[in-house]
């Protein structure tokens, strides 16, 4: 049981770190006045990944409780 809790905590920390990185990347793109089509696509992809990461974090937290 303790190992599973430890593994869950490490996974949660990694997911939260990845979410923070994605948030920073999205924020950097959102600060720009104009985005090229490639940058618009990148921003959309980053936002989808960030949302998926948030969902995974919430699922792990609810599973841990």
mmCIF file of the N, C-alpha and C atoms, coordinates in Angstrom:
data_MODEL
# 
_entry.id   MODEL 
# 
loop_
_atom_site.group_PDB 
_atom_site.id 
_atom_site.type_symbol 
_atom_site.label_atom_id 
_atom_site.label_alt_id 
_atom_site.label_comp_id 
_atom_site.label_asym_id 
_atom_site.label_entity_id 
_atom_site.label_seq_id 
_atom_site.pdbx_PDB_ins_code 
_atom_site.Cartn_x 
_atom_site.Cartn_y 
_atom_site.Cartn_z 
_atom_site.occupancy 
_atom_site.B_iso_or_equiv 
_atom_site.pdbx_formal_charge 
_atom_site.auth_seq_id 
_atom_site.auth_comp_id 
_atom_site.auth_asym_id 
_atom_site.auth_atom_id 
_atom_site.pdbx_PDB_model_num 
ATOM 1   N N  . UNK A 1 1  ? 0.826  -1.197 0.000   1.00 0.00 ? 1  UNK A N  1 
ATOM 2   C CA . UNK A 1 1  ? 0.000  0.000  0.000   1.00 0.00 ? 1  UNK A CA 1 
ATOM 3   C C  . UNK A 1 1  ? 0.868  1.257  0.000   1.00 0.00 ? 1  UNK A C  1 
ATOM 4   N N  . UNK A 1 2  ? 1.942  1.271  0.796   1.00 0.00 ? 2  UNK A N  1 
ATOM 5   C CA . UNK A 1 2  ? 2.808  2.436  0.871   1.00 0.00 ? 2  UNK A CA 1 
ATOM 6   C C  . UNK A 1 2  ? 3.495  2.695  -0.461  1.00 0.00 ? 2  UNK A C  1 
ATOM 7   N N  . UNK A 1 3  ? 3.913  1.624  -1.150  1.00 0.00 ? 3  UNK A N  1 
ATOM 8   C CA . UNK A 1 3  ? 4.562  1.789  -2.453  1.00 0.00 ? 3  UNK A CA 1 
ATOM 9   C C  . UNK A 1 3  ? 3.596  2.396  -3.453  1.00 0.00 ? 3  UNK A C  1 
ATOM 10  N N  . UNK A 1 4  ? 2.331  1.945  -3.422  1.00 0.00 ? 4  UNK A N  1 
ATOM 11  C CA . UNK A 1 4  ? 1.342  2.489  -4.345  1.00 0.00 ? 4  UNK A CA 1 
ATOM 12  C C  . UNK A 1 4  ? 1.123  3.978  -4.065  1.00 0.00 ? 4  UNK A C  1 
ATOM 13  N N  . UNK A 1 5  ? 1.067  4.354  -2.801  1.00 0.00 ? 5  UNK A N  1 
ATOM 14  C CA . UNK A 1 5  ? 0.903  5.763  -2.433  1.00 0.00 ? 5  UNK A CA 1 
ATOM 15  C C  . UNK A 1 5  ? 2.104  6.572  -2.901  1.00 0.00 ? 5  UNK A C  1 
ATOM 16  N N  . UNK A 1 6  ? 3.311  6.020  -2.720  1.00 0.00 ? 6  UNK A N  1 
ATOM 17  C CA . UNK A 1 6  ? 4.536  6.688  -3.156  1.00 0.00 ? 6  UNK A CA 1 
ATOM 18  C C  . UNK A 1 6  ? 4.528  6.854  -4.672  1.00 0.00 ? 6  UNK A C  1 
ATOM 19  N N  . UNK A 1 7  ? 4.174  5.786  -5.397  1.00 0.00 ? 7  UNK A N  1 
ATOM 20  C CA . UNK A 1 7  ? 4.117  5.850  -6.859  1.00 0.00 ? 7  UNK A CA 1 
ATOM 21  C C  . UNK A 1 7  ? 3.084  6.864  -7.325  1.00 0.00 ? 7  UNK A C  1 
ATOM 22  N N  . UNK A 1 8  ? 1.941  6.907  -6.662  1.00 0.00 ? 8  UNK A N  1 
ATOM 23  C CA . UNK A 1 8  ? 0.895  7.868  -7.015  1.00 0.00 ? 8  UNK A CA 1 
ATOM 24  C C  . UNK A 1 8  ? 1.370  9.297  -6.780  1.00 0.00 ? 8  UNK A C  1 
ATOM 25  N N  . UNK A 1 9  ? 2.088  9.493  -5.694  1.00 0.00 ? 9  UNK A N  1 
ATOM 26  C CA . UNK A 1 9  ? 2.594  10.830 -5.390  1.00 0.00 ? 9  UNK A CA 1 
ATOM 27  C C  . UNK A 1 9  ? 3.613  11.281 -6.449  1.00 0.00 ? 9  UNK A C  1 
ATOM 28  N N  . UNK A 1 10 ? 4.495  10.374 -6.841  1.00 0.00 ? 10 UNK A N  1 
ATOM 29  C CA . UNK A 1 10 ? 5.487  10.711 -7.871  1.00 0.00 ? 10 UNK A CA 1 
ATOM 30  C C  . UNK A 1 10 ? 4.784  11.006 -9.189  1.00 0.00 ? 10 UNK A C  1 
ATOM 31  N N  . UNK A 1 11 ? 3.818  10.180 -9.546  1.00 0.00 ? 11 UNK A N  1 
ATOM 32  C CA . UNK A 1 11 ? 3.064  10.395 -10.781 1.00 0.00 ? 11 UNK A CA 1 
ATOM 33  C C  . UNK A 1 11 ? 2.345  11.730 -10.734 1.00 0.00 ? 11 UNK A C  1 
ATOM 34  N N  . UNK A 1 12 ? 1.724  12.037 -9.619  1.00 0.00 ? 12 UNK A N  1 
ATOM 35  C CA . UNK A 1 12 ? 1.016  13.306 -9.465  1.00 0.00 ? 12 UNK A CA 1 
ATOM 36  C C  . UNK A 1 12 ? 1.979  14.483 -9.601  1.00 0.00 ? 12 UNK A C  1 
ATOM 37  N N  . UNK A 1 13 ? 3.135  14.393 -8.984  1.00 0.00 ? 13 UNK A N  1 
ATOM 38  C CA . UNK A 1 13 ? 4.123  15.473 -9.079  1.00 0.00 ? 13 UNK A CA 1 
ATOM 39  C C  . UNK A 1 13 ? 4.582  15.670 -10.518 1.00 0.00 ? 13 UNK A C  1 
ATOM 40  N N  . UNK A 1 14 ? 4.790  14.579 -11.221 1.00 0.00 ? 14 UNK A N  1 
ATOM 41  C CA . UNK A 1 14 ? 5.211  14.672 -12.628 1.00 0.00 ? 14 UNK A CA 1 
ATOM 42  C C  . UNK A 1 14 ? 4.115  15.291 -13.487 1.00 0.00 ? 14 UNK A C  1 
ATOM 43  N N  . UNK A 1 15 ? 2.884  14.879 -13.261 1.00 0.00 ? 15 UNK A N  1 
ATOM 44  C CA . UNK A 1 15 ? 1.768  15.444 -14.013 1.00 0.00 ? 15 UNK A CA 1 
ATOM 45  C C  . UNK A 1 15 ? 1.621  16.940 -13.727 1.00 0.00 ? 15 UNK A C  1 
ATOM 46  N N  . UNK A 1 16 ? 1.743  17.314 -12.459 1.00 0.00 ? 16 UNK A N  1 
ATOM 47  C CA . UNK A 1 16 ? 1.628  18.734 -12.102 1.00 0.00 ? 16 UNK A CA 1 
ATOM 48  C C  . UNK A 1 16 ? 2.755  19.549 -12.719 1.00 0.00 ? 16 UNK A C  1 
ATOM 49  N N  . UNK A 1 17 ? 3.967  19.008 -12.738 1.00 0.00 ? 17 UNK A N  1 
ATOM 50  C CA . UNK A 1 17 ? 5.100  19.707 -13.348 1.00 0.00 ? 17 UNK A CA 1 
ATOM 51  C C  . UNK A 1 17 ? 4.869  19.870 -14.845 1.00 0.00 ? 17 UNK A C  1 
ATOM 52  N N  . UNK A 1 18 ? 4.422  18.811 -15.498 1.00 0.00 ? 18 UNK A N  1 
ATOM 53  C CA . UNK A 1 18 ? 4.156  18.880 -16.939 1.00 0.00 ? 18 UNK A CA 1 
ATOM 54  C C  . UNK A 1 18 ? 3.036  19.880 -17.221 1.00 0.00 ? 18 UNK A C  1 
ATOM 55  N N  . UNK A 1 19 ? 2.029  19.926 -16.366 1.00 0.00 ? 19 UNK A N  1 
ATOM 56  C CA . UNK A 1 19 ? 0.926  20.880 -16.532 1.00 0.00 ? 19 UNK A CA 1 
ATOM 57  C C  . UNK A 1 19 ? 1.453  22.312 -16.423 1.00 0.00 ? 19 UNK A C  1 
ATOM 58  N N  . UNK A 1 20 ? 2.344  22.554 -15.455 1.00 0.00 ? 20 UNK A N  1 
ATOM 59  C CA . UNK A 1 20 ? 2.928  23.901 -15.309 1.00 0.00 ? 20 UNK A CA 1 
ATOM 60  C C  . UNK A 1 20 ? 3.713  24.303 -16.557 1.00 0.00 ? 20 UNK A C  1 
ATOM 61  N N  . UNK A 1 21 ? 4.479  23.375 -17.111 1.00 0.00 ? 21 UNK A N  1 
ATOM 62  C CA . UNK A 1 21 ? 5.260  23.664 -18.320 1.00 0.00 ? 21 UNK A CA 1 
ATOM 63  C C  . UNK A 1 21 ? 4.328  23.990 -19.481 1.00 0.00 ? 21 UNK A C  1 
ATOM 64  N N  . UNK A 1 22 ? 3.287  23.190 -19.644 1.00 0.00 ? 22 UNK A N  1 
ATOM 65  C CA . UNK A 1 22 ? 2.321  23.450 -20.710 1.00 0.00 ? 22 UNK A CA 1 
ATOM 66  C C  . UNK A 1 22 ? 1.647  24.802 -20.519 1.00 0.00 ? 22 UNK A C  1 
ATOM 67  N N  . UNK A 1 23 ? 1.306  25.134 -19.275 1.00 0.00 ? 23 UNK A N  1 
ATOM 68  C CA . UNK A 1 23 ? 0.679  26.426 -18.982 1.00 0.00 ? 23 UNK A CA 1 
ATOM 69  C C  . UNK A 1 23 ? 1.596  27.577 -19.380 1.00 0.00 ? 23 UNK A C  1 
ATOM 70  N N  . UNK A 1 24 ? 2.870  27.449 -19.063 1.00 0.00 ? 24 UNK A N  1 
ATOM 71  C CA . UNK A 1 24 ? 3.828  28.495 -19.435 1.00 0.00 ? 24 UNK A CA 1 
ATOM 72  C C  . UNK A 1 24 ? 3.935  28.626 -20.953 1.00 0.00 ? 24 UNK A C  1 
ATOM 73  N N  . UNK A 1 25 ? 3.939  27.506 -21.651 1.00 0.00 ? 25 UNK A N  1 
ATOM 74  C CA . UNK A 1 25 ? 4.019  27.546 -23.108 1.00 0.00 ? 25 UNK A CA 1 
ATOM 75  C C  . UNK A 1 25 ? 2.776  28.204 -23.705 1.00 0.00 ? 25 UNK A C  1 
ATOM 76  N N  . UNK A 1 26 ? 1.618  27.865 -23.188 1.00 0.00 ? 26 UNK A N  1 
ATOM 77  C CA . UNK A 1 26 ? 0.371  28.473 -23.662 1.00 0.00 ? 26 UNK A CA 1 
ATOM 78  C C  . UNK A 1 26 ? 0.382  29.969 -23.353 1.00 0.00 ? 26 UNK A C  1 
ATOM 79  N N  . UNK A 1 27 ? 0.785  30.325 -22.146 1.00 0.00 ? 27 UNK A N  1 
ATOM 80  C CA . UNK A 1 27 ? 0.830  31.735 -21.768 1.00 0.00 ? 27 UNK A CA 1 
ATOM 81  C C  . UNK A 1 27 ? 1.761  32.526 -22.681 1.00 0.00 ? 27 UNK A C  1 
ATOM 82  N N  . UNK A 1 28 ? 2.905  31.939 -23.031 1.00 0.00 ? 28 UNK A N  1 
ATOM 83  C CA . UNK A 1 28 ? 3.845  32.617 -23.931 1.00 0.00 ? 28 UNK A CA 1 
ATOM 84  C C  . UNK A 1 28 ? 3.208  32.880 -25.294 1.00 0.00 ? 28 UNK A C  1 
ATOM 85  N N  . UNK A 1 29 ? 2.484  31.912 -25.800 1.00 0.00 ? 29 UNK A N  1 
ATOM 86  C CA . UNK A 1 29 ? 1.823  32.103 -27.097 1.00 0.00 ? 29 UNK A CA 1 
ATOM 87  C C  . UNK A 1 29 ? 0.666  33.093 -26.982 1.00 0.00 ? 29 UNK A C  1 
ATOM 88  N N  . UNK A 1 30 ? -0.055 33.064 -25.864 1.00 0.00 ? 30 UNK A N  1 
ATOM 89  C CA . UNK A 1 30 ? -1.183 33.975 -25.675 1.00 0.00 ? 30 UNK A CA 1 
ATOM 90  C C  . UNK A 1 30 ? -0.747 35.435 -25.565 1.00 0.00 ? 30 UNK A C  1 
ATOM 91  N N  . UNK A 1 31 ? 0.484  35.675 -25.203 1.00 0.00 ? 31 UNK A N  1 
ATOM 92  C CA . UNK A 1 31 ? 0.996  37.047 -25.075 1.00 0.00 ? 31 UNK A CA 1 
ATOM 93  C C  . UNK A 1 31 ? 1.274  37.689 -26.427 1.00 0.00 ? 31 UNK A C  1 
ATOM 94  N N  . UNK A 1 32 ? 1.396  36.887 -27.444 1.00 0.00 ? 32 UNK A N  1 
ATOM 95  C CA . UNK A 1 32 ? 1.712  37.415 -28.771 1.00 0.00 ? 32 UNK A CA 1 
ATOM 96  C C  . UNK A 1 32 ? 0.487  38.077 -29.393 1.00 0.00 ? 32 UNK A C  1 
ATOM 97  N N  . UNK A 1 33 ? 0.746  39.134 -30.119 1.00 0.00 ? 33 UNK A N  1 
ATOM 98  C CA . UNK A 1 33 ? -0.324 39.871 -30.788 1.00 0.00 ? 33 UNK A CA 1 
ATOM 99  C C  . UNK A 1 33 ? -0.840 39.080 -31.984 1.00 0.00 ? 33 UNK A C  1 
ATOM 100 N N  . UNK A 1 34 ? 0.061  38.429 -32.672 1.00 0.00 ? 34 UNK A N  1 
ATOM 101 C CA . UNK A 1 34 ? -0.288 37.686 -33.879 1.00 0.00 ? 34 UNK A CA 1 
ATOM 102 C C  . UNK A 1 34 ? 0.354  36.315 -33.833 1.00 0.00 ? 34 UNK A C  1 
ATOM 103 N N  . UNK A 1 35 ? -0.410 35.305 -34.207 1.00 0.00 ? 35 UNK A N  1 
ATOM 104 C CA . UNK A 1 35 ? 0.120  33.952 -34.294 1.00 0.00 ? 35 UNK A CA 1 
ATOM 105 C C  . UNK A 1 35 ? 0.043  33.477 -35.734 1.00 0.00 ? 35 UNK A C  1 
ATOM 106 N N  . UNK A 1 36 ? 1.101  32.861 -36.188 1.00 0.00 ? 36 UNK A N  1 
ATOM 107 C CA . UNK A 1 36 ? 1.072  32.241 -37.504 1.00 0.00 ? 36 UNK A CA 1 
ATOM 108 C C  . UNK A 1 36 ? 0.124  31.046 -37.446 1.00 0.00 ? 36 UNK A C  1 
ATOM 109 N N  . UNK A 1 37 ? -0.284 30.536 -38.578 1.00 0.00 ? 37 UNK A N  1 
ATOM 110 C CA . UNK A 1 37 ? -1.133 29.335 -38.556 1.00 0.00 ? 37 UNK A CA 1 
ATOM 111 C C  . UNK A 1 37 ? -0.472 28.172 -37.799 1.00 0.00 ? 37 UNK A C  1 
ATOM 112 N N  . UNK A 1 38 ? 0.828  28.014 -37.958 1.00 0.00 ? 38 UNK A N  1 
ATOM 113 C CA . UNK A 1 38 ? 1.541  26.949 -37.241 1.00 0.00 ? 38 UNK A CA 1 
ATOM 114 C C  . UNK A 1 38 ? 1.510  27.194 -35.734 1.00 0.00 ? 38 UNK A C  1 
ATOM 115 N N  . UNK A 1 39 ? 1.654  28.445 -35.325 1.00 0.00 ? 39 UNK A N  1 
ATOM 116 C CA . UNK A 1 39 ? 1.605  28.779 -33.899 1.00 0.00 ? 39 UNK A CA 1 
ATOM 117 C C  . UNK A 1 39 ? 0.192  28.601 -33.348 1.00 0.00 ? 39 UNK A C  1 
ATOM 118 N N  . UNK A 1 40 ? -0.817 28.920 -34.153 1.00 0.00 ? 40 UNK A N  1 
ATOM 119 C CA . UNK A 1 40 ? -2.205 28.706 -33.729 1.00 0.00 ? 40 UNK A CA 1 
ATOM 120 C C  . UNK A 1 40 ? -2.461 27.226 -33.494 1.00 0.00 ? 40 UNK A C  1 
ATOM 121 N N  . UNK A 1 41 ? -1.963 26.394 -34.392 1.00 0.00 ? 41 UNK A N  1 
ATOM 122 C CA . UNK A 1 41 ? -2.100 24.949 -34.253 1.00 0.00 ? 41 UNK A CA 1 
ATOM 123 C C  . UNK A 1 41 ? -1.360 24.461 -33.014 1.00 0.00 ? 41 UNK A C  1 
ATOM 124 N N  . UNK A 1 42 ? -0.158 24.993 -32.809 1.00 0.00 ? 42 UNK A N  1 
ATOM 125 C CA . UNK A 1 42 ? 0.622  24.622 -31.620 1.00 0.00 ? 42 UNK A CA 1 
ATOM 126 C C  . UNK A 1 42 ? -0.125 25.018 -30.345 1.00 0.00 ? 42 UNK A C  1 
ATOM 127 N N  . UNK A 1 43 ? -0.690 26.221 -30.319 1.00 0.00 ? 43 UNK A N  1 
ATOM 128 C CA . UNK A 1 43 ? -1.429 26.684 -29.143 1.00 0.00 ? 43 UNK A CA 1 
ATOM 129 C C  . UNK A 1 43 ? -2.627 25.777 -28.868 1.00 0.00 ? 43 UNK A C  1 
ATOM 130 N N  . UNK A 1 44 ? -3.332 25.389 -29.906 1.00 0.00 ? 44 UNK A N  1 
ATOM 131 C CA . UNK A 1 44 ? -4.475 24.490 -29.747 1.00 0.00 ? 44 UNK A CA 1 
ATOM 132 C C  . UNK A 1 44 ? -4.034 23.143 -29.195 1.00 0.00 ? 44 UNK A C  1 
ATOM 133 N N  . UNK A 1 45 ? -2.958 22.608 -29.748 1.00 0.00 ? 45 UNK A N  1 
ATOM 134 C CA . UNK A 1 45 ? -2.439 21.322 -29.276 1.00 0.00 ? 45 UNK A CA 1 
ATOM 135 C C  . UNK A 1 45 ? -1.989 21.404 -27.818 1.00 0.00 ? 45 UNK A C  1 
ATOM 136 N N  . UNK A 1 46 ? -1.301 22.481 -27.473 1.00 0.00 ? 46 UNK A N  1 
ATOM 137 C CA . UNK A 1 46 ? -0.831 22.659 -26.092 1.00 0.00 ? 46 UNK A CA 1 
ATOM 138 C C  . UNK A 1 46 ? -2.012 22.750 -25.127 1.00 0.00 ? 46 UNK A C  1 
ATOM 139 N N  . UNK A 1 47 ? -3.046 23.469 -25.521 1.00 0.00 ? 47 UNK A N  1 
ATOM 140 C CA . UNK A 1 47 ? -4.228 23.612 -24.662 1.00 0.00 ? 47 UNK A CA 1 
ATOM 141 C C  . UNK A 1 47 ? -4.919 22.271 -24.454 1.00 0.00 ? 47 UNK A C  1 
ATOM 142 N N  . UNK A 1 48 ? -4.985 21.455 -25.512 1.00 0.00 ? 48 UNK A N  1 
ATOM 143 C CA . UNK A 1 48 ? -5.578 20.121 -25.384 1.00 0.00 ? 48 UNK A CA 1 
ATOM 144 C C  . UNK A 1 48 ? -4.753 19.246 -24.448 1.00 0.00 ? 48 UNK A C  1 
ATOM 145 N N  . UNK A 1 49 ? -3.442 19.301 -24.594 1.00 0.00 ? 49 UNK A N  1 
ATOM 146 C CA . UNK A 1 49 ? -2.557 18.512 -23.731 1.00 0.00 ? 49 UNK A CA 1 
ATOM 147 C C  . UNK A 1 49 ? -2.674 18.983 -22.284 1.00 0.00 ? 49 UNK A C  1 
ATOM 148 N N  . UNK A 1 50 ? -2.746 20.298 -22.103 1.00 0.00 ? 50 UNK A N  1 
ATOM 149 C CA . UNK A 1 50 ? -2.860 20.858 -20.755 1.00 0.00 ? 50 UNK A CA 1 
ATOM 150 C C  . UNK A 1 50 ? -4.168 20.411 -20.104 1.00 0.00 ? 50 UNK A C  1 
ATOM 151 N N  . UNK A 1 51 ? -5.243 20.418 -20.851 1.00 0.00 ? 51 UNK A N  1 
ATOM 152 C CA . UNK A 1 51 ? -6.530 19.975 -20.323 1.00 0.00 ? 51 UNK A CA 1 
ATOM 153 C C  . UNK A 1 51 ? -6.499 18.487 -19.989 1.00 0.00 ? 51 UNK A C  1 
ATOM 154 N N  . UNK A 1 52 ? -5.892 17.695 -20.854 1.00 0.00 ? 52 UNK A N  1 
ATOM 155 C CA . UNK A 1 52 ? -5.771 16.256 -20.586 1.00 0.00 ? 52 UNK A CA 1 
ATOM 156 C C  . UNK A 1 52 ? -4.936 16.014 -19.336 1.00 0.00 ? 52 UNK A C  1 
ATOM 157 N N  . UNK A 1 53 ? -3.895 16.805 -19.155 1.00 0.00 ? 53 UNK A N  1 
ATOM 158 C CA . UNK A 1 53 ? -3.049 16.682 -17.969 1.00 0.00 ? 53 UNK A CA 1 
ATOM 159 C C  . UNK A 1 53 ? -3.846 17.050 -16.715 1.00 0.00 ? 53 UNK A C  1 
ATOM 160 N N  . UNK A 1 54 ? -4.645 18.093 -16.812 1.00 0.00 ? 54 UNK A N  1 
ATOM 161 C CA . UNK A 1 54 ? -5.480 18.502 -15.679 1.00 0.00 ? 54 UNK A CA 1 
ATOM 162 C C  . UNK A 1 54 ? -6.476 17.399 -15.322 1.00 0.00 ? 54 UNK A C  1 
ATOM 163 N N  . UNK A 1 55 ? -7.078 16.802 -16.338 1.00 0.00 ? 55 UNK A N  1 
ATOM 164 C CA . UNK A 1 55 ? -8.021 15.702 -16.105 1.00 0.00 ? 55 UNK A CA 1 
ATOM 165 C C  . UNK A 1 55 ? -7.327 14.520 -15.431 1.00 0.00 ? 55 UNK A C  1 
ATOM 166 N N  . UNK A 1 56 ? -6.108 14.216 -15.883 1.00 0.00 ? 56 UNK A N  1 
ATOM 167 C CA . UNK A 1 56 ? -5.349 13.105 -15.291 1.00 0.00 ? 56 UNK A CA 1 
ATOM 168 C C  . UNK A 1 56 ? -5.004 13.404 -13.835 1.00 0.00 ? 56 UNK A C  1 
ATOM 169 N N  . UNK A 1 57 ? -4.656 14.648 -13.545 1.00 0.00 ? 57 UNK A N  1 
ATOM 170 C CA . UNK A 1 57 ? -4.342 15.056 -12.166 1.00 0.00 ? 57 UNK A CA 1 
ATOM 171 C C  . UNK A 1 57 ? -5.574 14.892 -11.284 1.00 0.00 ? 57 UNK A C  1 
ATOM 172 N N  . UNK A 1 58 ? -6.712 15.366 -11.764 1.00 0.00 ? 58 UNK A N  1 
ATOM 173 C CA . UNK A 1 58 ? -7.941 15.260 -10.980 1.00 0.00 ? 58 UNK A CA 1 
ATOM 174 C C  . UNK A 1 58 ? -8.341 13.807 -10.764 1.00 0.00 ? 58 UNK A C  1 
ATOM 175 N N  . UNK A 1 59 ? -8.180 12.981 -11.790 1.00 0.00 ? 59 UNK A N  1 
ATOM 176 C CA . UNK A 1 59 ? -8.515 11.571 -11.664 1.00 0.00 ? 59 UNK A CA 1 
ATOM 177 C C  . UNK A 1 59 ? -7.608 10.888 -10.641 1.00 0.00 ? 59 UNK A C  1 
ATOM 178 N N  . UNK A 1 60 ? -6.331 11.212 -10.684 1.00 0.00 ? 60 UNK A N  1 
ATOM 179 C CA . UNK A 1 60 ? -5.395 10.610 -9.725  1.00 0.00 ? 60 UNK A CA 1 
ATOM 180 C C  . UNK A 1 60 ? -5.697 11.076 -8.301  1.00 0.00 ? 60 UNK A C  1 
ATOM 181 N N  . UNK A 1 61 ? -6.020 12.345 -8.156  1.00 0.00 ? 61 UNK A N  1 
ATOM 182 C CA . UNK A 1 61 ? -6.351 12.852 -6.820  1.00 0.00 ? 61 UNK A CA 1 
ATOM 183 C C  . UNK A 1 61 ? -7.628 12.207 -6.277  1.00 0.00 ? 61 UNK A C  1 
ATOM 184 N N  . UNK A 1 62 ? -8.626 12.042 -7.131  1.00 0.00 ? 62 UNK A N  1 
ATOM 185 C CA . UNK A 1 62 ? -9.866 11.436 -6.652  1.00 0.00 ? 62 UNK A CA 1 
ATOM 186 C C  . UNK A 1 62 ? -9.678 9.953  -6.367  1.00 0.00 ? 62 UNK A C  1 
ATOM 187 N N  . UNK A 1 63 ? -8.800 9.309  -7.082  1.00 0.00 ? 63 UNK A N  1 
ATOM 188 C CA . UNK A 1 63 ? -8.508 7.897  -6.864  1.00 0.00 ? 63 UNK A CA 1 
ATOM 189 C C  . UNK A 1 63 ? -7.725 7.713  -5.547  1.00 0.00 ? 63 UNK A C  1 
ATOM 190 N N  . UNK A 1 64 ? -6.905 8.695  -5.202  1.00 0.00 ? 64 UNK A N  1 
ATOM 191 C CA . UNK A 1 64 ? -6.090 8.624  -3.993  1.00 0.00 ? 64 UNK A CA 1 
ATOM 192 C C  . UNK A 1 64 ? -6.910 8.818  -2.724  1.00 0.00 ? 64 UNK A C  1 
ATOM 193 N N  . UNK A 1 65 ? -8.051 9.453  -2.861  1.00 0.00 ? 65 UNK A N  1 
ATOM 194 C CA . UNK A 1 65 ? -8.876 9.746  -1.678  1.00 0.00 ? 65 UNK A CA 1 
ATOM 195 C C  . UNK A 1 65 ? -9.708 8.578  -1.286  1.00 0.00 ? 65 UNK A C  1 
# 
